[in-house]
Amino acid sequence: MNNLKKLQALCGGDDFDALLLTGEVNRFYATGIRTSAGVVLLAAGRAGFLTDFRYIEAARERSDGFEVCMTTRDNDYESAARKLIAEWGVRRLGFEESVTTVESHNKWSGAIDVEWAPAQNAIAAQRAVKASWELERMRNALRIAERAYETVLGVLREGMTEREIAAELIYNMLKNGASDTSFAPIVVSGPNSSLPHGEPGGRAVRAGDFLTMDFGCVDGGYCSDITRTVAIGYADDEMRRVYGIVLDAQAAGIKAARAGVKGRVIHEAAARVIEDAGYGEYFGHGFGHGIGIEVHEAYSAHPKEERELPAGAVITAEPGIYLPGRFGVRIEDCVALRGDGCENLTSVSKELRVVG
C-alpha cells in the first residue's frame, strides 16, 4: 500500500503543479517500496517512478498507479524527469527543501527550467495523518518491540553490561520479525540513567540501579518507540517516588492529548505534574514527538509547538526526570490522536518492575 493519492491531492493548487521527490523516505511514502535510488514525480492524476536496473523489476510489480521508467547512463534521472515534466506541462515544481542539498538542487534546477517551490511542510502535514493501515503497521512494530522487551527482562541479571542488554534488545526485535531498529537503543543504568540520550557502554548493572531502555523497531516501513525504566534488585523510597511522579506526568499528558490541541498544551499538562512535585528543573525535553515512517516526524508535543495537532497524528508520550550523577526515569508510549482523546498504541506494562 502507498499514499499516492494523498500526495497527488497537494498538486494543482496555488503552491505547485507537481512534486519531485528525491528523498528515500518520501519516495517510500509515495510508492510503498524502499529503494536507495530513484525519483518520484507526481501531478494531479499522473505519477512517475524513475529508478535504475537494481529496482526496476520490483517497481514494475509493486508500484500500482505509477508510470515506471528505468534510468540508464544515457537517460539519467534529470533527463527522464525533464521529459515527463514537459509532457505534463508543469510550470511550478514542488521539492523537498529540507532533504535536497544545495549541490543537488543546483543540479536539478540547472537541468529543468521550472519555478521551484518548497513543499516539505505540506508533505510532512500529510504524513502526520495516519491511515488505518499505517496505524496497524505501527501497532505491529510496537508488539514486536514489546515481545523483545519481555524476553530481555527474562534474561536480565546483575552483572550484564548496558551494551549486552542493548544487543539482546536488537537481536530479539529482529528475531521477532522486525526489518530494522528504529534507532540505536538507549540503554543506560545507575548514574548513567540521568543521561536522556546516553549511549550503552561497558558498565555492568548492579543492585539498586535504575535501568532505562529506550528502543524501537521497524515493521512494514513504520517505526515504534518505547521507553521503560526498571529497577535492578530493589528500588528505594526516592526511586519509587520519582518513578510515580513520571508515571503521573505521562498520564496527565496523555489525558490532554487530542486532535485540535496545541502541542505545547499537551507538554504543559505533563510538565506541571513534575514541576508541582519539585522536580521541574530535571525535566528538560519535550513531552513527545511525531512518529511514523521516521522516528521523528511532525507534529510534536513540545513547549514551543503552537500548531494544533491533527486527528490521526501519532506522537510519543515520554516525560522524564533526570537527577545528575544519581539516576533518571523515563516512561514512553505512542498515542494516536482522535477528536475526543487518544488511543494508546503501546500495551506493555508501565508499573515499576524490579528484576535481576
C-alpha positions in Angstrom: 0.0 0.0 0.0 1.1 3.6 -0.6 0.0 7.2 -0.1 -0.1 8.2 -3.8 -3.5 9.9 -3.8 -2.7 11.9 -0.6 0.3 13.4 -2.2 -1.4 14.0 -5.6 -4.0 16.0 -3.7 -1.3 18.5 -3.0 -0.7 19.2 -6.6 -2.6 21.6 -9.0 -3.3 24.3 -6.5 -1.7 27.7 -6.0 1.5 26.3 -4.5 2.8 23.9 -7.2 1.6 21.9 -10.2 3.7 18.8 -9.4 6.0 17.3 -6.9 9.6 16.0 -7.3 10.5 13.5 -4.6 14.2 12.6 -4.4 14.5 11.6 -0.7 14.2 7.9 0.2 11.6 8.4 3.0 9.1 10.4 0.9 9.7 8.1 -2.1 8.7 5.2 0.1 5.7 7.1 1.4 4.5 7.6 -2.2 5.3 4.2 -3.7 5.4 1.8 -0.7 8.8 0.5 -2.0 12.2 1.0 -0.2 14.9 1.9 -2.8 18.3 3.5 -2.2 17.9 5.3 -5.6 15.0 6.7 -7.5 12.9 9.7 -8.2 9.1 10.1 -8.0 7.2 12.7 -10.0 3.6 13.5 -9.1 0.8 15.6 -10.5 -2.9 15.6 -10.3 -3.9 12.3 -12.0 -0.3 11.5 -13.0 2.5 9.6 -11.3 6.0 8.7 -12.5 8.5 6.4 -10.7 12.0 6.6 -12.1 14.6 4.0 -10.9 17.6 2.1 -12.2 18.2 -1.6 -13.1 18.5 -2.7 -9.5 14.9 -1.9 -8.6 13.1 -1.8 -11.9 11.6 -5.3 -11.5 10.2 -4.6 -8.0 9.0 -1.2 -9.2 7.0 -2.6 -12.1 5.5 -5.4 -9.9 4.6 -3.4 -6.8 4.1 0.3 -7.7 0.4 0.5 -8.6 -0.7 3.7 -10.3 2.8 4.7 -11.5 4.3 5.1 -14.9 7.6 3.3 -14.3 10.7 4.3 -16.2 14.2 2.7 -16.0 17.0 5.2 -16.0 20.3 4.4 -17.8 23.6 6.1 -18.4 22.1 7.8 -21.5 18.8 8.6 -19.8 19.7 9.7 -16.3 17.2 10.9 -13.7 17.3 14.6 -14.7 16.7 13.7 -18.4 13.9 11.3 -17.7 12.2 13.7 -15.3 12.6 16.6 -17.8 10.7 14.6 -20.4 7.8 13.9 -18.0 7.7 17.5 -16.8 7.5 18.8 -20.4 4.8 16.2 -21.3 2.7 17.1 -18.2 3.1 20.9 -18.8 4.5 21.6 -15.3 5.4 25.2 -14.6 5.8 25.2 -10.8 7.5 22.2 -9.2 7.4 21.4 -5.5 10.6 19.9 -4.0 11.8 18.6 -0.6 13.8 21.6 0.6 14.8 20.0 3.9 16.1 16.9 2.1 17.7 18.3 -1.0 21.2 19.5 -0.7 22.4 22.8 -2.3 24.5 20.8 -4.7 21.6 18.5 -5.7 19.2 21.5 -6.1 21.7 23.3 -8.3 21.9 20.2 -10.4 18.2 19.8 -10.8 17.4 23.4 -11.3 20.1 23.6 -14.0 18.6 20.7 -15.8 14.9 21.6 -15.6 13.5 25.0 -16.4 10.6 25.5 -14.0 9.7 27.6 -11.0 10.8 25.7 -7.9 8.6 25.8 -4.7 9.3 24.4 -1.2 6.9 21.6 -0.4 8.4 19.7 2.6 5.9 21.2 5.1 2.9 20.2 3.0 4.3 16.7 2.6 5.0 16.5 6.4 1.5 17.5 7.2 0.1 14.7 5.0 2.5 12.2 6.5 1.4 13.2 10.0 -2.1 12.0 9.5 -2.0 8.2 9.6 -4.5 6.0 7.7 -5.8 2.9 9.5 -3.4 0.6 7.6 -0.5 2.8 8.7 -1.6 2.6 12.4 -1.8 -1.1 12.1 1.8 -1.3 10.9 2.8 0.8 13.9 0.9 -1.4 16.3 2.7 -4.4 14.8 6.1 -2.7 15.3 5.1 -2.0 18.9 4.1 -5.6 19.5 7.4 -6.8 18.2 9.4 -4.4 20.4 7.2 -5.3 23.4 7.9 -9.1 22.9 11.6 -8.3 22.7 11.4 -6.3 25.9 9.6 -9.1 27.8 12.2 -11.6 26.6 15.1 -9.4 27.7 13.5 -8.9 31.2 13.5 -12.7 31.5 17.3 -12.9 31.0 18.3 -9.6 32.6 20.5 -10.1 35.6 23.0 -8.2 37.7 26.4 -8.1 36.0 25.2 -7.7 32.5 26.6 -4.6 30.7 24.5 -1.9 29.1 25.9 -2.9 25.8 24.9 -6.6 26.3 21.4 -5.6 27.1 21.2 -3.3 24.0 22.4 -6.3 21.9 19.7 -8.5 23.4 17.0 -6.0 22.5 18.3 -5.6 18.9 18.6 -9.4 18.5 15.1 -10.1 19.8 13.4 -7.4 17.8 15.0 -8.8 14.6 14.2 -12.4 15.7 10.6 -11.4 16.2 10.2 -10.1 12.7 11.4 -6.5 12.6 13.1 -5.4 9.4 15.3 -3.0 11.3 15.6 -1.0 14.5 14.0 2.5 14.6 17.2 3.9 16.1 20.2 2.6 18.1 18.8 1.6 21.5 19.5 3.8 24.5 20.4 1.5 27.4 21.7 3.3 30.5 22.0 2.3 34.1 22.7 3.7 37.6 24.2 7.2 37.3 24.2 6.9 33.5 20.4 6.8 33.5 20.4 10.5 34.2 21.6 11.0 30.6 18.4 11.2 28.4 20.3 10.1 25.3 23.2 8.3 26.8 24.9 5.5 24.8 25.1 2.0 26.1 28.6 1.2 27.4 30.5 -1.4 29.4 29.0 -0.5 32.8 27.6 -3.6 34.5 24.2 -3.2 36.1 24.1 -3.7 39.8 21.5 -4.0 42.6 19.9 -0.7 43.4 20.2 0.7 39.8 17.6 2.1 37.7 18.0 0.8 34.1 16.4 2.8 31.3 15.8 1.1 28.0 14.7 3.3 25.0 14.2 1.2 21.9 12.0 0.5 18.9 11.9 -1.3 15.6 10.5 -1.1 12.0 7.8 -3.2 10.6 6.3 -2.7 7.2 8.2 0.6 6.9 6.8 2.1 10.1 8.5 2.8 13.4 7.8 2.0 17.1 9.4 3.8 20.1 9.1 2.6 23.7 11.0 3.5 26.9 10.8 1.6 30.1 12.7 2.1 33.3 13.2 -0.9 35.6 14.9 -1.4 39.0 17.7 -4.0 39.4 17.3 -6.0 42.6 15.4 -3.3 44.6 14.2 0.3 44.5 14.5 2.6 47.5 11.8 5.1 48.5 13.1 8.0 46.5 13.4 5.9 43.4 9.8 4.8 43.8 8.6 8.3 44.4 10.3 9.7 41.3 9.0 6.8 39.2 5.5 7.5 40.4 5.8 11.2 39.5 6.9 10.4 36.0 4.1 7.9 35.6 1.6 10.5 36.8 3.0 13.1 34.5 2.7 10.8 31.5 -0.9 10.1 32.4 -1.6 13.8 32.6 -0.1 14.4 29.2 -2.0 11.5 27.6 -5.2 12.8 29.1 -4.6 16.2 27.5 -3.7 14.7 24.1 -6.4 15.0 21.5 -6.8 16.4 18.0 -7.1 20.1 17.8 -4.9 20.8 20.8 -1.7 22.7 20.5 1.4 20.6 21.2 2.6 22.9 23.9 -0.7 22.3 25.9 0.0 18.6 26.0 3.5 19.2 27.1 2.5 21.7 29.8 -0.1 19.2 31.3 2.7 16.7 32.0 5.4 19.3 32.9 3.0 20.8 35.5 2.9 17.5 37.4 6.7 17.3 37.6 7.0 21.0 38.5 4.5 20.7 41.3 6.4 17.8 42.7 9.6 19.9 42.9 11.5 18.3 40.0 10.8 20.8 37.3 14.4 21.7 36.6 15.1 18.0 36.0 12.7 17.6 33.0 14.4 19.5 30.1 13.0 18.0 27.0 9.5 17.9 25.3 6.7 15.5 26.2 6.8 13.9 22.8 7.4 13.9 19.1 5.7 12.8 16.0 6.5 9.3 14.7 5.7 7.2 11.6 8.0 6.2 8.8 10.7 8.1 10.6 11.1 8.0 14.4 11.0 11.8 14.5 8.2 13.5 12.4 5.8 16.4 12.6 4.0 17.2 14.9 5.5 17.5 18.4 4.2 17.9 22.0 6.9 20.5 22.8 6.8 23.7 24.8 7.2 25.7 21.6 4.8 23.8 19.4 2.0 26.3 18.6 0.4 24.2 15.9 -2.8 22.3 16.6 -2.2 18.6 16.2 -4.4 16.8 13.6 -6.6 13.8 14.1 -4.7 10.7 13.0 -1.3 12.0 14.2 0.8 9.7 16.3 3.1 11.2 19.0 5.2 9.8 21.7 4.4 10.3 25.4 7.8 10.4 27.2 8.2 12.6 30.2 11.2 12.0 32.4 13.1 13.2 35.5 16.9 13.1 35.4 18.9 13.7 38.6 22.6 14.3 37.5 25.0 11.7 38.7 22.3 9.7 40.5 19.6 8.2 38.3 16.9 9.0 35.8 13.5 7.8 34.9 11.7 8.0 31.5 8.5 6.2 30.5 7.4 6.3 26.9 4.3 5.2 24.9 3.0 6.0 21.4 -0.5 7.5 21.2 -2.8 8.2 18.2 -4.8 11.4 18.4 -8.6 11.4 18.0 -11.1 14.2 18.2 -12.2 13.1 21.7 -8.8 12.0 23.1 -6.2 9.5 22.0 -5.6 5.8 21.7 -2.5 4.4 23.4 -1.0 2.1 20.9 1.5 0.7 23.4 0.3 -2.2 25.6 3.3 -3.4 27.7 3.0 -2.7 31.5 4.2 0.6 32.9 4.2 -0.4 36.6 7.6 -0.3 38.2 9.2 -3.7 37.7 12.1 -5.0 39.9 14.2 -7.5 38.0 17.5 -9.3 38.3 
